[in-house]
Structure formats: C-alpha cells, structure tokens
Amino acid sequence: MADAVGERDASAHTPCLYLDPGVAVERYEQLRAAFADTDSYYAVKANPEPRLIRRLVRAGAFFDVASPAEIALCLAEGADPSRLSYGNTVKKASDIRHAYRSGVRLFVFDSQDELLKLAEHAPGSAVFCRLLASSAGAQWPLSGKFGCTPEMAVDLLTQAPRLGLRPVGVSFHVGSQQLDPGRWEPSVATAAWVSGELAAASIELTMLNVGGGFPVEYTSPVPPIERYADAIAAAVGRHFGTQPRLATEPGRYVAAVAGVLRTEVVLVSRKTFDDDTRWVYLDVGRFGGLAETEGEAIRYRLVTPHDGRPDGAVVLAGPTCDSVDILYQRAEYRLPLALRQGDVVDILAAGAYTTTYASVGFNGFPPLPTVCIGDDE
Amino acid sequence: MADAVGERDASAHTPCLYLDPGVAVERYEQLRAAFADTDSYYAVKANPEPRLIRRLVRAGAFFDVASPAEIALCLAEGADPSRLSYGNTVKKASDIRHAYRSGVRLFVFDSQDELLKLAEHAPGSAVFCRLLASSAGAQWPLSGKFGCTPEMAVDLLTQAPRLGLRPVGVSFHVGSQQLDPGRWEPSVATAAWVSGELAAASIELTMLNVGGGFPVEYTSPVPPIERYADAIAAAVGRHFGTQPRLATEPGRYVAAVAGVLRTEVVLVSRKTFDDDTRWVYLDVGRFGGLAETEGEAIRYRLVTPHDGRPDGAVVLAGPTCDSVDILYQRAEYRLPLALRQGDVVDILAAGAYTTTYASVGFNGFPPLPTVCIGDDE
C-alpha cells in the first residue's frame, strides 16, 4: 500500500487518506474464508467511503450499521436491506422507524426500553440481545457502555416473542484490536448459558454474533485471523449443544490496511537547549482523524523519506492549538534525525477509524479527505 | 440563555447549539473593561460562527487565529488584518505566506525553524516568542506542547532583528479554564526576565501577551474576571520596570455562556437488575461536539424538564458505538428519576469548543449545527 501511493503523489495536498477498496475486499474475503459458514457484517463506521461500500456489496457482504445515514449509504450503493444489521443498541424511535421503512429487519438491543421501542417501531423484526463482555486485552476497549447481564438478557429475550419480535440470538464484543484469541471463550460460554435458558422456555436462539475486534498489524505483530476463527469455533463447539450460526462484525480488520494517511511535517523543534528529544508536528492530529491515538492506544507505523538513517527520540503532535492534540509522548517513538519540515510522512494501516472521526474544522483545518486508488471495478 | 432558547424550540431537531452572539459581545466587553489598556484577541477557535465574528468586528475586537481558514473568516466578516494575531506556533510555510499576503503582520513562534520560516515568508512582521508555562490549576491544561525555555526565547528573540523581523514581546498560556488567578505571576516573572535580557542587548520588547484561560462557570463557581485582571496587573507591576502593553486571548470566556446545546435523551437503561445507576444516552457525545468531556475535564451543567424532582445516580454517554464516547462516569452526576427517552436536556455554557470539535460524521451522525438567536444587529 505504501508503494501503491507512489512518489508521483508526494507533492499532493496533505493530509489525505489514500484508500484502496480492492485491498479491503481482499481482507473481507480472507476473513470470510477463515470463518466458514459465518455471516460477516462489515462495520460501516470503520470507513464509510462509498466506493468501498459498493465493492463490498458486489462481494456479497453483510453490513453492520449504526445510524440512518449509514443505512441510506449502504442502500444507495446497492445493498439489499436484508443484508443489514442495525447494531447500535442506542437508537431514537424515529431512527428505528426510518430503518424499518427502509426494509431493515435485524436489530440489536440491550435494555428494556430499547426492546419496547423495537416492538413498537419495527414489529416482527429479528432481534439480538447484546451481553456485557470483558474487553481485557483489547487496545481500544469496549466494556461498560454496551450490553446487559446474562440474567437480564434471558428476561428480555423471553419477552421478545410476546412483544411480536423474533429473538434470534445474543451478541457481544470483546473490544477492538483484541490481541488475545482466547478472549472470546468466556463470552461464548455466557451466550451458551443464555441460549440454554431460552431453550428451556421453548425459545430457540439460532445465531451467535461474536462481534469484531480482530486486530491489525500496526507496530507489533498480531495473530493471524485463522487463529481467531479456530479459537471461536472451538469455544462454540465446547459450550453449545446445538451449534448456532455465527455472525461477525469486522471493521478495522477489513479497512485498516487498505489505507495510508499521507501527512507532512509542519515543524521539528526543541523546547530547550539541553534536551535531545525533538517535537515533530504533523499536519494531522487527534482532531483531524487520528482520534484513536487518544491515550496512545493505537500506535501507527510511520514511514519517512529518511528511514534507515540515524534516528532519535521524538514527541509526535498534531497541528492544532490544543495541547491534548499530542499523538505519542510516552510511546517512545524514534524518527530519523534528518527529518525536516515539508517531509512527507506516511501513516500505515490508517484506513479504519480515521476519516469519520475528523472534526468539521477545529482550528479552521478542513476534514481529512479520501482519495481512492487501485482498480475501480 | 436557557430561557432564551424557549419552549417553542423544544420540538426542534436535536442536537443543536443555540448561540446568542450578543451575549458573547457583552462578555468580550466585560473582559475588555476589566483589563484596561489591553488588546484582547478573541480566540476564533473557541467558536468561529460567522455572525459572532461579525458582531465582534463591529465591537472593535482583535482576533487570535490559528489557520488560513480562520484568517479568511475574520477578513470576510470585516476585520482589518492589523487586528489579527497568528497565534499558532506550528504553521506551514504556505500558510504563513497566505497570512502575509492577507495582510497579517503579527505572528507567534517558539522555535528556531519557525522563526526562520517567518523571516522568509513574513518579512518585517512583528513577532512574539511563546514561553513554556505551567498550567497547574487548569481544567484543560496546555503545558508541554507549546513554548520554549526562557533561555531559548532570549536567543531566538535576539536573532529576530538580524533576520528582518520585529520582536515585540513574549507570550504564554497558563491553561484553559484556569481557576487560580495567581497562576499568571510565575510566567509574568519569567517574561520580565526575558525582557530584561533583551533590553541588555538593546532590544526593547513593548508587549506582553498573557494568553487566555479565564474560566467560565460550569458546575462550580469561578472567580470574577476582575480578580484575574487585578492579579495580572499587580504581577506585571511587581516584575517589570517599564510596563509593557498587555494582550489577552480570551476564547472560552467570550463564547461559552453565549451557547446552549439542546439535546435529546435517546435511551435510559440499566445494565443489571441489582444496580440503581442508570445509563442515560444523549444524542450528542464526545464525537458530536462534547470533546472537552475527555477525562471528564469539563463538567457541564444540565437542565432537564424534571429538575427539582427526586433524582438518582447516572452515567452519561453519547450515541455512537464507541465505548470511549462516555461523558461522565466518575463525576457522580445525578438526574431526575422521571427522565425518559425523548426528553430534552439542555447543556449550559456550551458555546465554546463544541461545534468545531464535532466529527464530520462518525457513525453516520451529522455535525452539530448552530442556530443563532437574540437580536441580529
């Protein structure tokens, strides 16, 4: 991908995300091959670039959507509404109505009030109940905000048929960029318990949505996707009697490596005469698309024109007048001593969770644009 | 302001920032009265709403700008370029050229390379050198990213005349929402030392930019602006021989109380049967404009239709499928037990550092719009 961007674009306006939708489709197909007999819902929020969505539609993908705008996007790019799952557990009644009118018939909830909203505004739909799950081991954790206890899930799923909804399964998410393939098993076991309780009430749950979280290689190696698929299949085999059909929600795994964020060095400076640490300011920062550097959680790999030459310690920061707009201060990044203002720096595997996080114009800097590269089938 | 929004708008689309530019002008004039004989540069980044800028131009304001877009905005609304200070210490060469061509002749720097860029692309301009400053006591701290040591400031300011630039003073910033009026004095003392060193080299610095940071009442009382003006004037009197002309850079102080962010409750839920803490999800969150709730730093005051009735503990969160999109989990917020989905919740003093932080469309949610209210003179 870094090569694909090429030298010819080195003088193009920065910052800019160069995205190759074909690479994302390859990644989706790789994941689909690893997870046999699984419905893989691409998490549109990771990167909603229309040309990427169009390519995934043609590849037969399913889509996990979070809002009316994401639904409209998928349908505009040719997706059938039966391929969409409205996975956000927090939805306005008007948004549920919009989804239902658009043909969406699969929804996720995790609370009493959301279940009642779905019953009223999406009658007859299939529903998943999301479980609280530990996201220990994830670099961008998810615990706390979404999901309910297994006991509450049993209660709510048991109510669903009486409310005119069709309970199909439970879902959970073990946290994004999850490095440990073994982290799914505790939630699989909990899901099996919930399914067993429902079966005892003569309600058969046929599906299990194991979420996303499959990691991408930024600066450190990660286990291959097959390891995750095998660990999850084994866990399901151990804990479920009747095997449910699996669903996954990959976002980062599909889109990240399809993108390179091309940036420019705005300034290299020192704060004192007696400290060798340089401050390197890029023309993109936490409010221009690199939101996931919050807490230095996601540590991107950087490519400079001087790689391989002598380097030294740096603090990396964005271009705004906001002191929290610092990318890496504790992560001990090193960059070539030859690095100068005006140099291009490529941020690799930046295709997921970047463009849509960008602010509308903090400090007057425009949002991060996308340029699609590669074959446009 | 909460009253000014009024019941008639209760059914309007949310989220939305209701902004009264007249209130912002009153705040600017109140600050200008407290700081006699001071040039007060409104920090455009706090809220760049064009109608607010236009009103401030008519009130004779100065403007602190961070980018070409902010410069273009101020000029379009009628500001004279002599009223602009390009306060961002991290600027592309092309952006300096743009500013210079636009007539801007006042720039801030904090490093050798930035000084050389200014010499090349903004010849003859007046320059401030920014000092590192402690932001202890600030709720949104600024230390580290901006400024240099006093020794480096002396070196750089001494170079300036030889490079064809006009050194006029030093600047510093003690952190946004600074609760302690005494926090300016250490930096004033350092600035006086720098000015003394320059005077010994026959370079007279005539100005001192004491930055912004003047706080706003969110959930806790803050000292009145006069207390800050008096403390700073007294510190300058103690440390400077020849009194410099002062400059300030208020942003939050001017814009915050001019705005009310009207939101809607999307969901009220519990995670377990045995925990009384409710999760309250609003239709705006950290990626929709409330970026300053990061680390629960800025704690806004909320107004609900049920205030005064029995309340209970809540966790407040935004509407996106991102678990860091939580507003307050440790801050022990309490809201009425009667609160339900669909209820309007007004977030007070939300006119600063909200709209421009909003993402272009994370999760497919549109950016935060502004509706101006009050007299449009």
Interface residues (C-beta under 8 A of the other chain):
Chain A: A43 V44 K45 P48 V65 A66 S67 P68 A69 E70 L73 G87 N88 T89 V90 K91 K92 A93 D110 S111 Q112 D113 E114 K117 L132 S135 W140 P141 L142 S143 G144 K145 F146 G147 C148 T149 E151 M152 D155 E264 V266 L267 V268 S269 R270 K271 T272 F273 W279 Y281 D283 F287 A291 E294 A317 P319 T320 C321 S323 V324 D325 I326 Q329 Q341 G342 T355 T356 Y357 A358 S359 V360 G361 F362 N363 G364 F365 P366 P367
Chain B: A43 V44 K45 P48 V65 A66 S67 P68 A69 E70 L73 G87 N88 T89 V90 K91 K92 A93 D110 S111 Q112 D113 E114 K117 L132 S135 W140 P141 L142 S143 G144 K145 F146 G147 C148 T149 E151 M152 D155 E264 V266 L267 V268 S269 R270 K271 T272 F273 W279 Y281 D283 F287 A291 E294 A317 P319 T320 C321 S323 V324 D325 I326 Q329 Q341 G342 T355 T356 Y357 A358 S359 V360 G361 F362 N363 G364 F365 P366 P367
